[in-house]
Amino acid sequence: MNNMADSNNNIILFDMAKNEMFDINDNLKILRRKLQGSYTIAINKHEITVDVLNGVQLVVFGAPRAMFSEAEFNCLHKYIDLGGSVLVMFSEGGEKELHTNINYLLEEFGIMVNSDYVLRTHYYLYFHPKECLVKDGVVNEAVAKYLDRENENPSKCISFVFPYGASLNVAKPAAPILTSGSVAYPLNRPLCAFYSASKYSNKGTI
């Protein structure tokens, strides 16, 4: 496992073993095309093991709809400890709706997906109520810095649509990035969060 998350590797692994809602060959195909120029795209249809994760820079779970085993969680935890990164996407209803248990892993890093949905409380002409346009949801100043908008109100430096999703509970060592803002319900709840180990360590990101 020494090369499990080598920074020189550019492999992004999309998992399809858990009946993921978001399929790399279907609703994520535009993302796949954008990534293919810079990264090697791989697909996993088997149980998560050390061999599956070896040499992978990022593992993507596009709303898993099946249970993970304890052995798989152990492999993922070790993968993160060795510098690997994991991206987990969810849909409305959280674990209860998707019949998965990945919160077990996320909670170890301060993130938990709630079994709810985010709803816009004001009518908006072009969006379904569950397609929430958020105009004041940025809570991490690094977003404004990245966009070179540090002189603006950080919470309004970018607007985004959050469709058919669930809210999060976030605690240290994780940190929220985006929230539902002041219009969508539940109010000002985290929608996107990350965990990143100290820059002085060799740990990864989730």
C-alpha positions, 0 to 999 in steps of 0.5 A, spaced: 500 500 500 506 504 499 503 507 493 496 507 494 495 515 494 502 517 490 501 524 488 504 523 482 498 518 480 492 521 476 487 516 477 480 517 478 476 511 480 469 512 480 465 506 484 459 502 481 459 496 485 454 500 490 449 501 485 451 508 485 445 513 483 450 517 479 453 513 473 459 515 470 456 513 463 450 516 464 449 523 468 456 524 470 458 523 463 459 530 462 464 530 468 467 524 465 469 528 458 472 534 462 476 530 466 479 525 461 484 530 458 488 531 465 486 524 468 486 517 467 478 515 469 477 508 472 471 504 474 470 499 480 465 494 480 467 490 485 468 490 493 473 495 495 480 492 497 487 494 497 488 492 490 482 496 488 485 503 491 492 502 490 495 507 485 488 511 485 488 519 487 481 520 488 475 515 489 468 517 487 462 515 490 456 518 486 450 516 491 451 509 493 445 505 494 448 499 498 451 497 504 459 497 505 462 492 509 467 493 515 473 490 511 471 496 505 471 501 511 477 499 513 481 499 506 478 506 505 480 509 512 487 506 511 487 509 504 485 516 506 491 516 512 496 514 506 494 520 502 488 518 498 482 523 497 474 521 497 469 524 494 462 522 496 455 525 493 448 524 496 441 525 494 435 527 498 433 523 504 440 521 505 442 514 508 435 512 509 433 513 502 439 510 499 439 504 504 447 505 505 451 506 511 457 510 508 456 515 514 459 510 518 466 512 515 464 520 514 462 521 521 470 519 523 472 525 520 466 530 522 461 529 517 454 526 517 449 526 511 442 527 514 436 524 512 432 530 510 431 534 503 433 541 502 427 546 499 427 553 497 421 556 501 420 562 496 417 560 489 422 561 483 420 561 476 425 556 473 426 551 478 423 546 482 422 547 489 427 542 491 432 545 486 434 551 490 438 557 488 442 559 493 445 566 493 448 567 500 451 560 502 458 560 502 461 560 508 469 558 507 473 564 505 477 560 501 472 560 495 472 567 495 479 567 495 480 562 489 475 566 485 479 573 487 473 576 490 476 577 497 473 584 497 466 582 496 461 579 501 464 572 502 457 569 503 455 572 496 461 571 492 458 565 488 451 563 487 449 555 486 443 551 485 443 545 489 438 540 486 434 534 490 440 534 496 440 533 503 443 537 509 449 535 513 452 535 520 459 538 520 464 538 526 471 538 527 476 536 524 471 537 518 469 544 515 463 546 511 464 550 504 457 551 502 450 552 506 443 553 504 443 560 506 437 564 508 432 562 503 432 555 503 430 550 508 433 548 513 436 555 514 443 555 513 445 548 514 451 545 511 451 542 504 458 541 502 464 540 507 471 537 507 476 534 511 483 535 510 489 533 514 494 538 517 499 540 511 504 537 515 502 530 515 501 525 509 494 524 510 488 525 505 482 528 504 474 527 504 
